[in-house]
Amino acid sequence: MTTESTLPDPDRGHLLRVLGVTFGIAVVVGGVIGQGILRTPGVVASGVQSPAWIIALWALCGLVAFIDSMSTVELAASIRRTGGPYAFARRAFGSLTGLAVGVCDWLGNMGGIAFIAVVFGEYLHRLGVLTALPIGVLALVAVITVGGVQWLGTRVGGRSQEIGSAIKAALFAVLIAGLFFAPRGAPVATVVEPATAVALTFAGIVMALRAITGTYYGWNGAAYFCEEVVDPGRSIAKATFSGIAVVTVIYVLANLAYLNVLTPEEMAGSNLVAADAAGRVFGAAAGPVVTAVSLISLVTILNAMVMVFPRVLFAMAREYQVPGLSAVAANGTPRLALIATVVTGGLLATIGVYETLLVFSTALLALMSVLVNAAAVVMRVREPDLARPWKMPLYPLPAVIALIINATLFVVFVVEDPVTTAKAFGALAVLIVVAWFVTRRTPAST
């Protein structure tokens, strides 16, 4: 391992290469599995009420995520720069496009941090914990707390994600096993009346696919740490593909467990399938059980996001040599970038303006995915001799398939809410202009 005495000046933006494959898997699993698998199965069953189709679609979306990830993994393995999509877009399309991608990635996910923190506060209240404190205050405390963990350094932050993700996986395993094997208790009041059975339609399948796709977002978490993972040329691939496989298995098993307790029609009428299924098995204890699983899921997602997105801000600041934001502490944490992330996400959680950012981030995540898929092809053309420790098989087919899927999702998101999306893109344009104006006097680093 490189010693600290041989490293560049911390003010130049040095990160510590101390993370391994286990962390990469943990940041994928911890950053993906959350409320989606507890709530989304009801939406899916509303569109598709065939058990075979339900399981097939959850598995299919895992396969799509696997195909989509090939572009990211190839770029991460060859470019090996922190910042995720920002670093890839900058290398493939230039600094201005990279800056636009970085701004929308960072800012859009500040809305995600705020939303998750607010839901965390709501679930604490549901358990009867700290009910005297407003949800906004609890949300802010949650963001500051995980920020404090990340302040302690890359090793501590990485280990916290590994532990949290392991606990989350264990809790889901217990929940799934309980739904499969525990004796049935008396149904509780939260169990809903069955919905009317509907025929399988194309529109229903599209609705289900859209809902499931959202539950897989975050699979690219390991790619943000290319400068901090040991042997990124191989480790990013192992972590990303293994993480997606773990997530897919948990999602499929969870749905099989739900279907073991509820009919598709009952699932279709449920706003929280996991709670209703647990109610059949655990009776009155179902609420606390599902809430506890939810809290752990939310904490690991929040921890992953607060660790990931300071790296995006740091990467942009390093390129344009912005003082402070491009500095890294001796323990590997870009602390000023971390503070900016915690303050922005925490304040959005307290003042409740994150909703537009969530719409903004949903559309931009799809658009950024399109750019990443395109970047993989562009880099093959522009830099054919670049060392690529991992290459996507059947090139360029995986990148083209993923590009078409992500472009379709982007169009769907825009059509669903064109007014809010237009406002969000307008805000993004303003922020990009401001960022360009602030950074244009400083030449970008190589």
C-alpha positions in Angstrom: 0.0 0.0 0.0 1.2 3.5 -0.8 2.5 5.3 2.2 1.3 8.8 3.2 4.8 10.3 2.7 4.8 9.4 -1.0 1.4 10.8 -1.7 0.6 14.1 -3.4 -0.1 17.2 -1.2 -3.6 16.8 0.3 -4.6 20.2 -1.0 -4.2 18.8 -4.5 -7.1 16.4 -3.8 -5.6 13.1 -2.7 -8.0 10.2 -1.8 -6.9 7.0 0.0 -7.0 3.7 -1.8 -8.1 1.6 1.1 -11.5 0.1 0.0 -12.1 -3.4 -1.2 -14.6 -5.5 -3.1 -16.6 -6.1 0.1 -17.2 -2.3 0.4 -18.1 -2.1 -3.2 -20.8 -4.8 -2.8 -22.0 -3.1 0.4 -22.4 0.3 -1.2 -24.4 -1.3 -4.1 -26.7 -3.4 -1.8 -27.0 -0.7 0.8 -27.6 2.0 -1.7 -30.3 0.1 -3.7 -32.4 -1.9 -1.3 -34.9 0.3 0.5 -38.5 1.2 0.6 -38.9 0.1 -3.0 -39.1 -3.6 -2.3 -41.5 -3.0 0.6 -44.0 -0.8 -1.4 -43.4 -1.3 -5.1 -44.8 -4.9 -5.3 -48.3 -3.4 -4.8 -47.8 -1.2 -7.8 -46.4 -4.1 -9.9 -49.3 -6.3 -9.0 -51.8 -3.6 -10.0 -50.4 -3.8 -13.5 -49.6 -7.5 -13.7 -51.6 -10.0 -11.6 -50.0 -13.2 -12.8 -47.5 -14.6 -10.2 -45.3 -15.9 -13.0 -45.2 -12.5 -14.7 -44.5 -10.7 -11.5 -41.4 -12.8 -10.7 -40.3 -12.7 -14.3 -40.4 -8.9 -14.5 -38.5 -8.5 -11.2 -35.8 -10.9 -12.6 -35.9 -9.2 -16.0 -35.2 -5.7 -14.5 -32.2 -7.2 -12.6 -30.9 -8.5 -16.0 -31.5 -5.0 -17.5 -29.5 -3.5 -14.6 -26.7 -6.0 -15.3 -26.6 -5.1 -19.0 -26.8 -1.4 -18.2 -23.9 -1.7 -15.7 -21.5 -3.0 -18.4 -20.9 0.5 -19.8 -20.2 1.9 -16.3 -17.9 -0.9 -15.3 -15.9 -0.7 -18.5 -15.5 3.1 -18.1 -14.7 2.8 -14.4 -12.1 0.1 -15.0 -10.3 2.2 -17.7 -10.7 5.8 -16.6 -10.3 5.1 -12.8 -11.2 8.6 -11.6 -13.5 9.4 -8.8 -16.9 11.1 -9.4 -18.8 8.4 -11.3 -20.8 9.6 -14.4 -19.1 13.1 -14.0 -15.7 11.6 -14.6 -16.9 9.5 -17.6 -18.8 12.3 -19.3 -15.8 14.7 -18.8 -13.4 12.2 -20.4 -15.7 11.3 -23.3 -17.4 14.6 -24.1 -15.3 17.4 -22.5 -15.3 19.6 -19.4 -18.6 21.4 -20.1 -20.7 18.3 -20.5 -18.9 16.8 -17.6 -19.7 19.8 -15.5 -23.4 19.6 -16.5 -23.5 15.9 -15.5 -21.7 16.5 -12.2 -24.0 19.4 -11.2 -27.2 17.5 -12.0 -25.9 14.3 -10.3 -24.9 16.1 -7.1 -27.8 18.5 -6.8 -30.5 16.0 -7.9 -29.3 13.5 -5.2 -29.5 16.2 -2.5 -33.2 15.9 -3.0 -32.8 12.1 -2.5 -30.9 12.6 0.7 -33.6 15.0 2.0 -36.4 12.6 1.0 -34.8 9.6 2.7 -34.1 11.6 5.8 -37.7 12.8 6.1 -39.0 9.2 5.7 -36.6 8.1 8.4 -38.1 10.8 10.7 -41.6 9.6 9.9 -40.8 6.0 10.7 -39.3 7.0 14.0 -42.6 8.7 14.8 -44.4 5.5 13.7 -42.4 3.5 16.3 -43.3 6.1 18.9 -39.6 7.3 19.2 -38.8 11.0 19.7 -42.4 12.1 18.8 -41.9 15.4 20.6 -39.4 16.4 17.9 -40.6 17.6 14.4 -39.9 15.3 11.6 -37.8 17.9 9.9 -35.5 18.1 12.9 -35.1 14.3 13.1 -34.3 14.3 9.4 -31.6 17.0 9.8 -30.1 15.0 12.8 -30.1 11.8 10.7 -28.1 13.6 7.9 -25.7 15.2 10.4 -25.2 11.8 12.2 -24.2 9.9 9.0 -22.1 12.9 8.0 -20.3 12.6 11.3 -19.5 9.0 10.6 -18.1 9.9 7.2 -16.1 12.7 8.8 -14.0 10.0 10.6 -12.5 8.9 7.3 -12.7 6.5 4.4 -11.9 3.4 6.4 -14.5 4.1 9.0 -17.1 5.2 6.5 -16.5 2.2 4.3 -16.7 -0.2 7.3 -19.9 1.4 8.5 -21.5 0.7 5.1 -20.3 -2.9 5.1 -21.8 -3.4 8.6 -25.1 -1.6 7.8 -25.6 -3.5 4.5 -24.9 -6.9 6.2 -27.5 -6.1 8.9 -30.0 -5.0 6.2 -29.5 -8.2 4.2 -29.9 -10.3 7.4 -33.1 -8.5 8.3 -34.6 -9.1 4.9 -33.5 -12.7 5.1 -35.4 -13.0 8.4 -38.5 -11.3 7.0 -38.5 -13.5 3.8 -37.9 -16.7 5.9 -40.7 -15.6 8.2 -43.2 -15.2 5.3 -42.2 -18.5 3.9 -42.1 -20.7 7.0 -43.8 -19.1 10.0 -47.3 -20.3 11.1 -50.0 -18.0 9.9 -51.4 -15.6 12.5 -54.8 -13.9 12.5 -55.0 -11.2 9.8 -54.8 -7.6 11.2 -56.8 -4.6 10.2 -54.0 -3.3 7.8 -54.6 -6.2 5.5 -56.5 -4.8 2.5 -59.4 -6.2 0.6 -58.4 -7.9 -2.7 -58.5 -5.7 -5.8 -60.5 -6.8 -8.8 -58.6 -9.1 -11.0 -57.5 -7.5 -14.3 -56.3 -9.0 -17.6 -52.7 -8.8 -18.6 -52.1 -5.8 -20.8 -49.2 -4.0 -22.5 -49.9 -0.9 -20.4 -49.9 -2.9 -17.2 -46.5 -4.5 -18.1 -45.1 -1.0 -18.9 -46.4 0.4 -15.5 -44.8 -2.6 -13.7 -41.5 -2.3 -15.5 -41.3 1.4 -14.7 -42.0 0.8 -11.0 -39.5 -2.0 -10.7 -36.7 -0.1 -12.6 -36.8 2.6 -10.0 -36.0 0.0 -7.2 -32.8 -0.9 -8.9 -31.4 2.6 -9.1 -28.1 3.0 -7.2 -26.4 -0.1 -8.6 -23.5 2.1 -9.9 -22.5 3.1 -6.3 -19.1 1.4 -6.5 -18.1 3.3 -9.6 -17.9 6.6 -7.7 -14.8 5.3 -5.7 -12.4 4.4 -8.5 -9.5 6.2 -6.8 -10.3 4.6 -3.4 -10.8 0.9 -4.3 -7.8 -1.4 -4.5 -7.3 -2.6 -8.0 -10.3 -0.7 -9.5 -9.7 -2.4 -12.9 -11.1 -5.6 -11.5 -12.7 -4.7 -8.2 -15.3 -2.4 -9.6 -16.6 -5.1 -11.9 -16.7 -7.7 -9.1 -18.4 -5.4 -6.7 -21.0 -4.1 -9.2 -22.0 -7.4 -10.7 -22.0 -9.2 -7.4 -24.1 -6.4 -5.8 -26.6 -6.5 -8.6 -26.9 -10.2 -8.2 -27.5 -10.0 -4.5 -30.1 -7.3 -5.0 -31.9 -9.3 -7.7 -32.0 -12.5 -5.6 -33.4 -10.6 -2.6 -36.0 -8.9 -4.7 -37.1 -12.1 -6.4 -37.2 -14.0 -3.0 -39.1 -11.2 -1.4 -41.8 -11.3 -4.0 -42.0 -15.1 -3.8 -42.5 -14.7 -0.1 -45.2 -12.1 -0.5 -47.0 -14.3 -3.0 -46.8 -17.1 -0.5 -48.9 -15.1 1.9 -51.0 -12.8 -0.3 -52.7 -13.3 -3.7 -51.7 -10.9 -6.5 -55.2 -9.3 -6.2 -54.5 -8.6 -2.5 -51.0 -7.2 -3.3 -52.6 -4.9 -5.9 -54.8 -3.3 -3.3 -51.9 -2.7 -0.9 -49.8 0.5 -0.4 -47.3 -1.4 1.7 -47.2 -5.1 0.7 -44.5 -6.1 3.2 -46.6 -4.9 6.1 -49.8 -6.6 4.9 -48.0 -9.8 4.3 -46.2 -9.6 7.7 -49.6 -9.0 9.2 -50.8 -12.4 8.0 -47.9 -14.1 9.7 -46.9 -12.0 12.7 -50.2 -10.4 13.6 -50.0 -7.2 15.7 -46.2 -7.4 15.7 -46.1 -6.8 11.9 -45.9 -3.0 12.1 -42.8 -2.8 14.3 -41.1 -5.6 12.4 -41.5 -3.9 9.0 -40.7 -0.5 10.4 -37.5 -1.8 11.9 -36.5 -3.3 8.6 -37.4 0.0 6.9 -35.3 2.1 9.3 -32.2 0.0 8.7 -32.8 0.2 5.0 -33.1 4.0 5.1 -30.0 4.4 7.3 -27.8 2.4 4.9 -29.1 4.2 1.9 -28.5 7.6 3.6 -25.0 6.6 4.7 -24.2 5.5 1.1 -25.4 8.7 -0.4 -23.6 10.9 2.1 -20.4 9.0 1.3 -20.9 9.0 -2.5 -21.9 12.5 -3.4 -19.2 14.6 -1.7 -16.9 12.7 -4.1 -18.8 14.2 -7.1 -18.5 17.7 -5.7 -14.8 17.1 -4.9 -14.1 15.8 -8.4 -15.6 18.9 -10.0 -13.7 21.2 -7.6 -10.5 19.4 -8.2 -10.8 19.8 -12.0 -11.3 23.5 -11.6 -8.9 23.9 -8.7 -11.5 25.3 -6.3 -9.9 26.0 -3.0 -11.2 24.1 0.0 -13.6 21.9 -1.9 -10.7 20.2 -3.6 -8.9 19.5 -0.3 -8.9 16.1 1.4 -8.2 15.3 5.0 -5.4 12.9 6.0 -8.0 10.2 6.7 -9.2 10.4 3.0 -12.4 12.4 3.5 -13.1 15.5 1.3 -14.4 17.3 4.3 -15.5 20.6 2.9 -17.4 18.8 0.1 -18.9 16.6 2.8 -20.0 19.6 4.8 -21.6 21.2 1.7 -23.4 17.9 1.0 -24.7 17.5 4.6 -25.8 21.1 4.9 -27.6 21.1 1.5 -29.3 17.8 2.0 -30.2 18.5 5.6 -31.6 22.0 4.9 -33.7 20.6 2.0 -35.1 18.0 4.5 -36.1 20.7 7.0 -37.7 23.2 4.6 -39.4 20.7 2.3 -38.3 21.9 -1.1 -36.9 18.6 -2.2 -39.9 17.4 -4.2 -38.9 19.3 -7.4 -35.4 17.9 -7.0 -36.8 14.4 -6.8 -38.6 14.9 -10.1 -35.4 16.5 -11.5 -33.2 13.7 -10.3 -35.5 10.9 -11.7 -35.4 12.4 -15.2 -31.7 13.3 -15.0 -30.7 9.8 -13.8 -32.2 8.4 -16.9 -30.5 11.0 -19.1 -27.2 10.5 -17.3 -27.5 6.8 -18.0 -27.9 7.5 -21.7 -24.7 9.7 -21.6 -22.8 6.9 -19.8 -23.9 4.3 -22.4 -22.9 6.7 -25.2 -19.6 7.5 -23.4 -18.6 3.8 -23.5 -19.0 3.8 -27.3 -17.3 7.1 -27.8 -14.3 6.1 -25.7 -13.9 2.9 -27.7 -13.8 5.1 -30.9 -11.7 7.9 -29.6 -9.3 5.9 -27.4 -9.1 2.4 -28.8 -5.7 1.7 -27.2 -6.8 2.7 -23.7 -6.1 -0.1 -21.2 -9.4 -1.8 -20.4 -9.0 -4.4 -17.7 -12.7 -5.2 -18.1 -14.4 -5.1 -21.5 -18.1 -5.5 -22.1 -18.9 -8.7 -24.0 -20.6 -8.5 -27.4 -19.6 -4.8 -27.7 -21.4 -2.6 -28.6 -24.7 -4.5 -28.1 -25.0 -4.1 -24.3 -24.3 -0.3 -24.5 -26.8 0.1 -27.4 -29.6 -1.9 -25.6 -29.1 0.0 -22.4 -29.0 3.3 -24.2 -32.4 2.6 -25.9 -33.9 1.5 -22.6 -32.7 4.6 -20.7 -33.7 6.9 -23.5 -37.2 5.5 -23.4 -37.4 5.9 -19.6 -36.2 9.5 -19.9 -39.0 10.2 -22.5 -41.6 8.5 -20.2 -40.5 10.6 -17.2 -40.7 13.8 -19.2 -44.1 13.0 -20.6 -45.5 12.1 -17.1 -44.8 15.5 -15.7 -43.6 17.9 -18.4 -44.2 21.1 -16.4 -42.2 20.1 -13.3 -39.5 18.5 -15.5 -39.2 21.8 -17.5 -38.8 23.8 -14.3 -36.2 21.4 -13.1 -34.2 21.5 -16.4 -34.5 25.3 -16.3 -33.0 25.3 -12.8 -30.3 23.0 -13.9 -29.4 25.3 -16.9 -29.1 28.2 -14.5 -26.9 26.3 -12.1 -24.7 25.1 -15.0 -24.2 28.7 -16.2 -23.4 29.8 -12.7 -20.9 26.9 -12.2 -19.3 27.7 -15.6 -19.0 31.4 -14.7 -17.4 30.6 -11.4 -14.9 28.1 -12.8 -14.1 29.6 -16.2 -11.4 31.9 -14.9 -9.5 28.8 -13.6 -8.2 26.4 -16.3 -9.4 22.9 -15.9 -6.7 20.5 -14.7 -5.6 17.5 -16.8 
